[in-house]
């Protein structure tokens, strides 16, 4: 299902609800991938795959033991077992096709690297060295998913903090749309103007907090300025890359328009 566009003709409560639902979906899918890699590792740790009789060719295909000539005929069977286990776990996730839509070789190349992918699809290159490397890469894949789950949780905390600060401003500005400033006294106009200045400060503070969160995300993942950061990745299907910052900008623009209306009203009012 396509995520909703971030349009500000809706209430900020609705927009934040959409964002949090996006994060919950991302977290659930990542957790499912984490569990799938656990199951995959358990499936291929069976003694049929880890027994000493398996091929002893190293990852580049060079023989490192005299037992290879006896083990090599079993390699295709072992590779088929690994492939079936991977396809039944990682590639069998309900959202896999929509998210990745790749082949077995493309998937294992992305997850485990091209050398391991070659070893897992070429019997003469498969052996204990490749198998050990595969197990190491499974642990890396699990660690990456756990890190992403943690990032989802941190992002949700940040979003909820922003919502607590920005939704009341959105609601307060919405009430001002019903105010006829032409009928307001100078004191009332001055009070509105001062209040809008305070709301501007709140928006700027919220934007700075949000930018700091984005910076921390980039530092955690060691992402360069040229690469997509995890915050942008969360909202990759949205029409706005950084929705919270966009909401801060939207609020600031609305505040500015109200302040300008009040200032024009004061200037045009008879003394």
C-alpha positions in Angstrom: 0.0 0.0 0.0 1.3 3.4 -0.9 2.1 5.7 2.1 0.0 8.9 2.3 1.5 12.1 1.0 2.6 14.6 3.6 0.2 17.3 2.9 -0.5 20.1 5.3 -4.2 20.6 4.5 -4.7 17.9 7.1 -4.3 18.2 10.9 -0.8 17.6 12.2 -2.3 14.9 14.4 -3.2 12.9 11.3 0.2 13.5 9.7 2.1 12.4 12.8 -0.2 9.3 13.1 0.8 8.4 9.5 4.5 8.9 10.3 4.4 6.7 13.4 2.5 4.0 11.5 5.3 4.0 8.9 7.9 3.6 11.6 5.9 0.7 13.2 5.7 -1.1 9.9 9.4 -0.6 9.3 10.2 -1.9 12.7 7.9 -4.9 12.4 9.4 -5.9 9.0 13.0 -5.5 10.3 12.2 -7.6 13.3 10.7 -10.3 10.9 13.9 -10.2 8.9 16.0 -10.6 12.1 13.9 -13.6 13.1 14.2 -15.0 9.6 18.0 -14.9 9.7 18.0 -16.7 13.0 15.8 -19.4 11.6 18.1 -19.6 8.5 21.2 -20.0 10.6 19.5 -22.7 12.7 18.4 -24.6 9.6 21.8 -24.8 8.0 23.6 -25.6 11.3 22.3 -29.1 11.0 25.0 -31.8 11.1 24.3 -32.7 7.5 25.9 -29.4 6.6 28.6 -29.0 9.3 29.9 -32.6 9.4 33.6 -33.1 8.6 32.6 -34.9 5.4 31.7 -31.6 3.7 33.9 -30.2 0.9 37.2 -28.8 2.0 37.7 -26.4 -0.9 38.4 -22.9 0.2 36.4 -19.9 -1.0 38.5 -19.5 -4.2 38.2 -23.2 -5.1 41.7 -24.4 -4.1 41.8 -27.8 -2.5 43.1 -27.7 1.1 42.6 -31.4 2.1 42.9 -34.8 0.6 39.4 -35.6 1.6 37.9 -33.2 -0.9 37.6 -35.9 -3.6 35.2 -37.7 -1.3 33.3 -34.7 -0.1 32.9 -32.8 -3.4 30.0 -34.9 -4.7 28.0 -33.9 -1.7 28.5 -30.1 -2.3 25.5 -29.7 -4.7 23.2 -31.3 -2.2 24.5 -29.1 0.6 24.1 -26.0 -1.5 20.6 -27.0 -2.4 19.8 -27.4 1.3 21.2 -23.9 2.0 19.3 -22.4 -0.9 16.0 -24.0 0.2 16.6 -22.8 3.8 17.3 -19.3 2.6 14.3 -19.2 0.3 12.0 -20.7 3.0 13.0 -18.2 5.6 14.5 -14.8 4.4 12.9 -14.8 0.9 9.6 -16.2 2.2 8.7 -13.1 4.2 5.3 -11.8 3.2 6.7 -8.4 2.2 9.9 -9.6 0.6 8.8 -9.3 -3.0 7.4 -5.8 -2.6 10.5 -4.6 -0.7 13.3 -6.4 -2.7 12.0 -8.3 -5.7 15.4 -9.9 -6.4 16.7 -13.4 -7.3 18.4 -15.8 -4.9 21.9 -14.9 -6.1 21.2 -11.1 -6.0 19.9 -11.5 -2.5 22.8 -13.5 -1.0 25.2 -11.2 -2.8 23.6 -8.2 -1.2 23.5 -9.8 2.3 26.7 -11.9 2.3 29.0 -10.4 -0.4 29.9 -11.6 -3.9 32.5 -14.2 -2.8 30.2 -16.0 -0.5 27.4 -15.8 -3.1 29.7 -17.4 -5.6 30.6 -20.1 -3.1 27.0 -20.8 -2.4 26.1 -21.2 -6.1 29.3 -23.0 -7.3 29.9 -26.5 -5.8 33.6 -26.5 -6.5 34.0 -23.3 -4.5 32.0 -24.5 -1.5 33.7 -25.8 1.7 34.2 -25.1 5.4 35.8 -21.8 4.8 32.8 -20.5 2.8 30.4 -22.0 5.3 32.2 -20.4 8.3 32.2 -17.1 6.4 28.5 -17.5 5.8 27.8 -18.0 9.5 29.8 -14.9 10.2 27.8 -12.9 7.7 24.5 -14.2 9.2 25.6 -12.7 12.5 26.4 -9.4 10.8 22.9 -9.4 9.1 21.3 -10.0 12.4 23.4 -7.2 14.0 22.4 -4.8 11.2 18.8 -5.6 11.8 19.0 -5.1 15.5 20.7 -1.7 14.9 17.9 -0.8 12.6 15.3 -1.8 15.1 17.0 0.4 17.7 17.0 3.2 15.2 13.3 2.8 14.6 12.7 3.1 18.4 14.9 6.2 18.6 13.1 7.7 15.7 9.7 7.0 17.1 10.8 8.7 20.4 11.9 11.7 18.4 8.7 11.9 16.4 6.6 11.6 19.5 8.6 14.5 21.1 8.1 16.6 18.0 4.4 15.8 17.9 4.0 16.9 21.5 5.5 20.3 20.6 4.1 20.9 17.1 0.5 19.6 17.3 -0.5 22.3 19.9 1.0 25.0 17.7 -0.9 23.7 14.7 -4.1 23.7 16.7 -3.5 27.1 18.1 -2.9 28.6 14.6 -6.0 26.9 13.3 -8.1 28.8 15.9 -6.6 32.1 14.7 -8.1 31.5 11.2 -11.5 32.4 12.8 -10.3 35.7 14.4 -11.2 38.9 12.7 -8.1 41.0 13.4 -9.9 44.2 12.0 -12.2 44.1 15.0 -9.5 43.6 17.6 -8.3 46.3 20.0 -4.6 47.4 19.8 -4.0 45.5 23.1 -5.4 42.3 21.7 -3.5 42.6 18.5 -0.3 43.2 20.5 -1.0 40.2 22.6 -1.5 38.0 19.4 1.7 39.4 17.9 3.7 38.6 21.1 2.2 35.1 21.3 3.1 34.4 17.7 6.7 35.4 18.4 6.7 32.8 21.2 5.3 30.2 18.8 8.1 31.1 16.3 10.7 30.3 19.0 9.0 27.0 19.8 9.1 26.1 16.1 12.8 27.0 15.8 13.6 25.0 18.9 11.7 22.0 17.6 13.5 22.2 14.3 16.9 22.4 16.0 16.1 19.4 18.1 15.0 17.5 15.0 18.2 18.4 13.1 20.2 17.2 16.1 18.4 13.8 15.9 19.2 13.5 12.2 22.8 14.4 12.9 23.0 11.7 15.6 21.5 9.1 13.2 24.2 9.9 10.6 27.0 9.7 13.1 25.7 6.3 14.4 25.6 4.9 10.9 28.8 6.7 9.8 27.0 8.2 6.8 28.5 10.9 4.7 26.6 14.0 3.6 26.3 12.6 0.1 24.6 9.4 1.2 21.0 8.8 2.2 20.7 8.9 6.0 18.5 6.6 7.9 16.0 9.4 8.5 15.5 9.9 4.8 15.3 6.1 4.4 12.4 5.8 6.8 10.4 8.2 4.7 11.8 7.2 1.3 8.3 6.6 -0.1 7.0 10.0 1.0 6.8 13.1 -1.1 8.9 15.0 1.5 12.2 13.6 2.7 12.2 15.3 6.2 8.5 15.6 7.2 9.1 17.0 10.7 11.4 19.8 9.4 8.8 20.5 6.7 6.1 20.8 9.3 8.3 23.2 11.3 8.7 25.3 8.1 5.0 25.2 7.4 4.2 26.4 10.9 6.8 29.2 10.7 5.3 30.3 7.4 1.8 30.4 8.8 3.0 32.3 11.8 4.7 34.8 9.6 1.5 35.4 7.6 -0.5 36.0 10.8 2.1 38.4 12.1 2.1 40.3 8.8 -1.7 40.5 8.9 -1.6 41.9 12.4 1.1 44.4 11.5 -0.9 45.6 8.5 -4.0 45.9 10.6 -2.1 48.0 13.2 -0.7 50.3 10.5 -4.0 50.8 8.8 -6.0 51.4 12.0 -7.0 55.0 12.7 -5.1 56.5 15.6 
